[in-house]
Amino acid sequence: MPIIVNLDVIMAKRKMSLNELSEKVELTLSNLSILKTGKAKAIRFSTLEAICQALDCQPGDILEFVEDK
């Protein structure tokens, strides 16, 4: 898939655990884990906004487009 989710990288830089982020964005651990592993098919803008606020980052820090070769 050409969209790469770098949530784990940003979380590591912010030294935030999945549990902490889950509490801050009010998202279940399982849904957050699906997003973190890149298995999510979609993300709501409201969820992306909450994640960006919690991690003090931009959407482009979390989502990256990589062309298939």
GIDA-V168159 format. One record per helix or strand of 2 or more residues. SS is the DSSP state (a for helix, b for strand). FROM is the first residue (numbers start at 1). LEN is the number of residues. If there is no record, write none. Layout:
<<SS FROM LEN> <SS FROM LEN>>
This chain:
<<b 3 3> <a 7 7> <a 18 8> <a 29 8> <a 45 11> <a 59 4> <b 63 3>>
